[in-house]
C-alpha cells in the first residue's frame, strides 16, 4: 500500500500595488483602425407566432417607442450612448444626447 504524505503549504500574499504599468494602456492609438459595429435600438414589439407569420410586405408592426423617444446606441449589445433619430441627408442619423 502506498502512503501519501500531506504537508501544509504556506502562501505568501501577492502584492496589491497599482502604481506600475497596467496590462492595457490607456493610449488607444493602436486600436483606432479596428472596425466595430454599432446598432441603434429604436424599439421593440411583442407579438404572437401567428401574427408574426401573417406579416407581409406593407404590414405595419407598431413598436413600443414613441416618435420623439430617446434611442440607444449599442456596441456589442451594451448601451454606450443615448440620443435622438435625425435626418442626415438621405439617411438616418443619431444625435448623441448622453454618454452612458
C-alpha positions as CSV (number, residue, x, y, z in Angstrom):
1,X,0.0,0.0,0.0
2,X,1.4,3.4,-1.0
3,X,1.4,6.1,1.7
4,X,0.8,9.7,0.7
5,X,2.3,12.4,2.9
6,X,0.3,15.6,3.1
7,X,2.1,18.6,4.3
8,X,0.6,22.1,4.9
9,X,1.5,24.8,2.3
10,X,2.3,28.3,3.1
11,X,1.4,31.0,0.7
12,X,2.8,34.5,0.5
13,X,0.4,37.2,-0.2
14,X,0.6,38.7,-3.7
15,X,1.4,42.3,-3.9
16,X,-1.5,44.6,-4.4
17,X,0.4,47.5,-5.9
18,X,-1.3,49.6,-8.5
19,X,1.5,52.0,-9.3
20,X,3.1,50.1,-12.1
21,X,2.1,50.0,-15.7
22,X,-1.3,48.4,-16.4
23,X,-1.9,45.4,-18.6
24,X,-3.9,47.6,-21.0
25,X,-2.5,51.0,-21.7
26,X,-4.9,53.9,-21.9
27,X,-3.5,55.0,-25.2
28,X,-5.9,53.7,-27.8
29,X,-3.9,54.8,-30.8
30,X,-3.1,51.2,-31.7
31,X,-6.8,50.3,-31.8
32,X,-8.2,53.3,-33.7
33,X,-8.2,51.3,-37.0
34,X,-10.2,48.3,-35.6
35,X,-13.7,48.3,-37.0
36,X,-16.6,48.0,-34.6
37,X,-20.3,47.6,-35.3
38,X,-22.8,49.9,-33.7
39,X,-26.5,49.4,-33.6
40,X,-29.3,51.8,-32.7
41,X,-32.2,50.3,-30.7
42,X,-35.3,52.1,-31.8
43,X,-37.9,49.9,-30.1
44,X,-39.4,46.5,-29.8
45,X,-42.7,44.7,-30.2
46,X,-44.4,41.7,-28.7
47,X,-46.5,39.6,-31.0
48,X,-47.8,36.1,-31.3
49,X,-46.3,33.5,-33.6
50,X,-49.5,33.6,-35.7
51,X,-49.3,37.4,-36.1
52,X,-45.6,37.2,-36.9
53,X,-46.2,34.7,-39.7
54,X,-49.0,36.8,-41.0
55,X,-46.7,39.7,-41.7
56,X,-46.4,40.6,-45.4
57,X,-44.9,43.4,-47.4
58,X,-46.7,46.5,-46.5
59,X,-47.7,45.2,-43.0
60,X,-47.4,47.7,-40.1
61,X,-45.6,46.5,-36.9
62,X,-46.1,49.0,-34.1
63,X,-43.1,49.5,-31.8
64,X,-43.3,50.3,-28.1
65,X,-41.4,53.6,-28.6
66,X,-42.9,57.0,-29.2
67,X,-41.7,59.1,-32.1
68,X,-39.7,61.5,-30.1
69,X,-38.3,59.0,-27.6
70,X,-34.6,58.5,-26.8
71,X,-33.0,55.7,-28.7
72,X,-30.0,53.6,-27.5
73,X,-26.7,53.4,-29.3
74,X,-25.2,49.9,-28.6
75,X,-21.8,48.4,-29.0
76,X,-21.6,44.6,-28.8
77,X,-25.1,44.6,-27.1
78,X,-24.1,47.2,-24.5
79,X,-25.6,50.6,-24.4
80,X,-22.9,53.2,-24.8
81,X,-24.9,56.3,-25.6
82,X,-28.4,57.7,-25.9
83,X,-29.7,60.1,-28.5
84,X,-32.5,61.1,-30.9
85,X,-33.0,60.0,-34.5
86,X,-32.4,62.7,-37.1
87,X,-32.2,63.0,-40.8
88,X,-28.7,63.2,-42.3
89,X,-29.2,63.8,-45.9
90,X,-30.9,60.7,-47.3
91,X,-30.0,58.6,-44.2
92,X,-31.0,58.3,-40.6
93,X,-28.5,59.6,-38.0
94,X,-28.4,59.8,-34.3
95,X,-27.8,62.9,-32.3
96,X,-26.0,61.9,-29.1
97,X,-27.5,63.4,-26.0
98,X,-25.9,61.3,-23.3
99,X,-22.9,59.1,-23.0
100,X,-23.8,56.0,-20.9
